Amino acid sequence: MSKSPHATLSRRERQIMDILYQLGRATAGDLMKALPGEPSDSTVRTQLRVLETKGHVRHEEDGVKYVYYPVVPRRVVRKSALKHVMNTFFDGSAEKVVAALLGPDGGKLSDEELDRIADIVARARAEESK
């Protein structure tokens, strides 16, 4: 199994990357507010420099502020993160993932969400039969 490029990050680096993926772009100040444990300004800036050196983030200047953003698009990371969760917690089974989402412990889905899921399943079946 190939490792996600984010598998080698420290806990704090992963937290920063998670926030950047949620927000899309953020300043060091934005990250300080969003991170747990009230990290110092210098800690956040150091971690951002490390992430930039590792090739995970880039920055643009916006006046006097640096605005950071992830290098790898969210859609790409989303796939590898889901694959990691599926392999780690669900024995590599998409069926077990869906069962966990739809089962009694999963979130309550609206009729519209269930209809969209049913459409996705129908399209997947149609593709398989081609």
C-alpha positions in Angstrom: 0.0 0.0 0.0 1.5 3.4 -1.0 1.6 5.9 1.8 -0.1 9.3 1.5 2.3 12.2 1.3 0.6 13.5 4.5 1.4 10.3 6.4 4.8 11.6 7.3 3.6 14.8 8.9 3.7 15.5 12.6 0.5 15.9 14.5 0.7 19.7 14.4 1.6 19.7 10.7 -1.5 17.5 10.0 -3.6 19.9 12.0 -2.4 22.8 10.0 -2.9 21.0 6.7 -6.5 19.9 7.8 -7.3 23.6 8.5 -5.8 24.7 5.2 -7.9 22.1 3.3 -11.0 23.2 5.2 -10.5 26.9 4.6 -8.7 26.7 1.2 -6.3 29.5 2.2 -5.3 31.0 5.5 -2.8 33.4 7.2 -0.7 32.4 10.2 -3.2 34.4 12.3 -6.1 32.4 10.9 -4.3 29.2 11.7 -3.4 30.3 15.3 -7.1 30.9 16.0 -8.2 27.6 14.5 -5.5 25.3 16.0 -6.2 23.7 19.4 -3.9 24.5 22.3 -3.3 28.1 21.6 0.1 27.7 19.8 2.4 30.7 19.7 2.8 32.8 16.6 6.4 31.7 16.1 5.4 28.0 16.4 2.8 28.4 13.7 5.2 30.3 11.4 7.9 27.8 11.9 5.6 24.9 11.1 4.4 26.8 7.9 8.0 27.2 6.8 8.7 23.5 7.4 5.5 22.5 5.4 6.6 24.9 2.7 10.1 23.3 2.6 8.5 19.8 2.5 6.5 21.0 -0.5 3.0 20.7 1.1 2.1 24.4 1.1 2.9 27.6 -0.8 2.2 31.2 0.0 1.3 34.4 -1.7 1.8 37.9 -0.4 -1.3 39.9 0.3 -0.1 43.3 1.4 2.0 42.6 4.4 0.5 39.2 5.1 1.4 35.8 3.8 -1.5 33.7 2.7 -0.8 29.9 2.7 -2.6 27.3 0.7 -2.1 23.5 0.1 0.0 22.4 -3.0 -2.0 19.2 -3.6 -5.6 19.8 -4.6 -8.2 18.8 -2.0 -9.9 16.4 -4.4 -6.6 14.4 -4.7 -6.0 14.3 -1.0 -9.6 13.4 -0.3 -9.2 10.2 -2.3 -6.0 9.1 -0.6 -7.4 10.0 2.9 -10.6 8.0 2.2 -8.5 5.1 0.9 -6.4 5.2 4.1 -9.4 5.3 6.4 -11.1 2.4 4.4 -7.9 0.3 4.5 -7.2 1.0 8.2 -10.6 0.8 9.7 -12.8 -1.1 7.3 -10.6 -3.9 5.9 -10.4 -2.2 2.5 -14.1 -2.7 2.0 -16.2 0.1 0.5 -19.3 -1.8 1.6 -18.2 -1.6 5.2 -17.7 2.1 4.9 -21.1 2.7 3.4 -22.7 0.4 6.0 -21.0 2.5 8.7 -22.3 5.7 7.2 -25.9 4.4 6.7 -26.1 2.2 9.8 -27.6 3.1 13.2 -24.3 4.7 14.3 -24.0 6.8 11.1 -25.4 10.3 10.6 -29.1 10.8 9.8 -29.3 11.2 6.0 -32.1 13.1 4.3 -34.3 11.6 1.6 -32.5 13.7 -1.0 -29.1 12.4 0.2 -30.3 8.8 0.1 -31.7 9.4 -3.4 -28.3 10.8 -4.6 -26.6 7.8 -3.1 -29.0 5.5 -4.9 -28.2 7.3 -8.1 -24.5 6.8 -7.6 -25.0 3.1 -7.0 -27.2 2.8 -10.1 -24.5 4.6 -12.3 -21.8 2.3 -10.9 -23.8 -0.8 -11.7 -24.5 0.6 -15.2 -20.7 1.2 -15.7 -19.9 -2.3 -14.5 -22.3 -3.9 -17.0 -20.7 -2.2 -20.0 
